[in-house]
């Protein structure tokens, strides 16, 4: 159990049978009445955001999350096979469990898998990955970094916007959080 006075951004709690992460909190002491804690919570499974007010000192169950490092070994059908780095056991995850960042997942990549009990809540990819451009319009002499952008498809199948001078075969660095081009590698 955790007291509402101990809420901080990133703390995970259990409400109505699901895990919620505290995004923001504000401890309020009004002139009359008792103090309370106003929070913004995000559901880890669905991504839904809600605001909720707790009495100061109210206790709620804290979610015990396990984080383990796993390496993506291969894809079999619709499932992605991962190897636990400490025990060398295999585990399988679907694209739905991994989320929308599955488009940056390539063989040999290490990820952090966050679990609540036996349920996979989140698969954390590195903040940036280096991938090879497999398809894009050809660059033309005179194209500059500030001259605009064009779509490019990388080796994992993801499509991102890159500067006009990027050509097929180049390795580029991509921010997996917001699908942005970071530079050449």
N, C-alpha and C positions, 0 to 999 in steps of 0.2 A: 504494500500500500504506500501511496505517496500523498503528501499533504498538498493542497492547492497553493500553499505559501512557497513550496519548493519548485513550482513550475518554472521552467526555462525553455527557450526555443530549442527544439530537438528532442525534448523528453517525450517518451511514448507511453500512452495510457490505454486502458481497455474501457470502452464505453459501449453498451448495448451489444456485446459480443464481437466487436471488431476493434482493431488497433487504430488509434488516432495519435498524430504527432502534433505537439504544440508548436505553432508557427509564431504567434505573438501572444504576449500576456501583458496585463496592466493591473497592478494592485491598487485598488481605489479605497480611500478612507474618507467617506462622506462626513460632514459635520454632525448629522444626526443619523442614527442607525449603526449597524455593524459594517465592518469592512468586507469587501468582496474582491474576487479576482475575475476580470473579464478576459477571455481567451479567444483566440482564433485557432481552430483545430483543423487538421487535414487528415482525411481517411487514407491510410497507407495503401489499402487494397484498391479502392475505387478512385481516389484522387479528389473526392468531394470535399468541399471546404464549408465549415460552419462556425458560427460564433456561439459561445456558451459562457454563462456566468456561474461561478462557483462561490459558495460562502468561504470566507477566509478560514483556513484550517480544515476545510472539508477534505476527507480522504477518498481517494479513488484507487482502483487497482493499477499498478504499474505493469506495463507489458515487458516481459523478459524476452529480448530479441537476441538471437544468435547470429553472428556474422562469420562466414567461413570463406576461405579463398579457394576457388575452383578454376580449373583450366578447361576451356572448350576444346574437346578433342576431335569430334566430327559430328555431322548431321545425318540422322537416319530417318528417312520419311519426313514426318512433320515434327519430329522431336530433335532437340539438341542434346548431345551427350557431353557431360562434364565429368572431370575427374577431381575428386577431393585431393588437395595438395598434401595433406598430412597423413591420411589413411589410404590413399590411392584407390578408394572405392569409386565406382561409377554411379552417376545419377543422371536422370533425364528430365528435361524441362521443355514445355511447349513454348511456342512463340508468344502466346498470350501471357504466360507467366513471366517471360523476359520483358515484355513491353515493347514500346515503339522503337527503342534503341537497338532492337535485334538487327536492324539494317547495318550496323557497324560491327557486328560480331564476326570474327574470323578465327579459323583454327589456330590453336596455340595461344589464344588470348586468355589472360587471367582476369577473372571477375570476382567481385564479392557478392555472395548470395546471403540475403538477410532472411532468416526464418523466425516464425513465431510458432513454437511447437513443431509440428510437422509441415505446416503450411508455409510455402514460399511467398514472401511479401514483396520482395524487390530484388532485382539483379542489377548491381552497380557496375557499370563499365568504367574504364578509365575516362577522365575528363577530356582527353584528346587521344586520337588515334592517327597513325600514319598509314594511308592507303594509296594504292596506285590507280591513276585515272585510266579507265578502259575505253571510254567513249566520250567524245566532245567535238564540237566544231573546231576546225583547224584555226590556229592563230595566224594573224596577218602581221607583216612588218609594220611597226608603228603603234601596235597595241600597247597600251600602258596600264599600270596598276590602277589609275584613277579614271580610266576610260570606260568603265562599265563592267558588266559581268555576263556570263553565259552559263547554261546548265552543263553539268558534267556528271557522268556515271562512274562510280569507283568500283573496285574489284568485288565488293560485297553486294553490289546492286543498288546501293543508295544513290540518290540524286541530290546534288548540292550545287549552289551557285559559286562559280570561281571567276577570277579575273580573266580578261580576254586572252592574255598571253600564255595561259596554261595549255599544254598539248597532251595528246595521248601518250601514256608511258611514264609520265612524271609522277613522283611520289609527293603527296601533299598531306599536310597536317590539318585535321578537322576537329572542331570542338563538338563533342557528342551531346552536350547539354542543349545547344541551340542551333545545331546544324550549320555552323559558320566555318568558312575557310580561314585558316590561321596562317598559312604560308607554305612554301616549298620545303621539302625535307632533303 
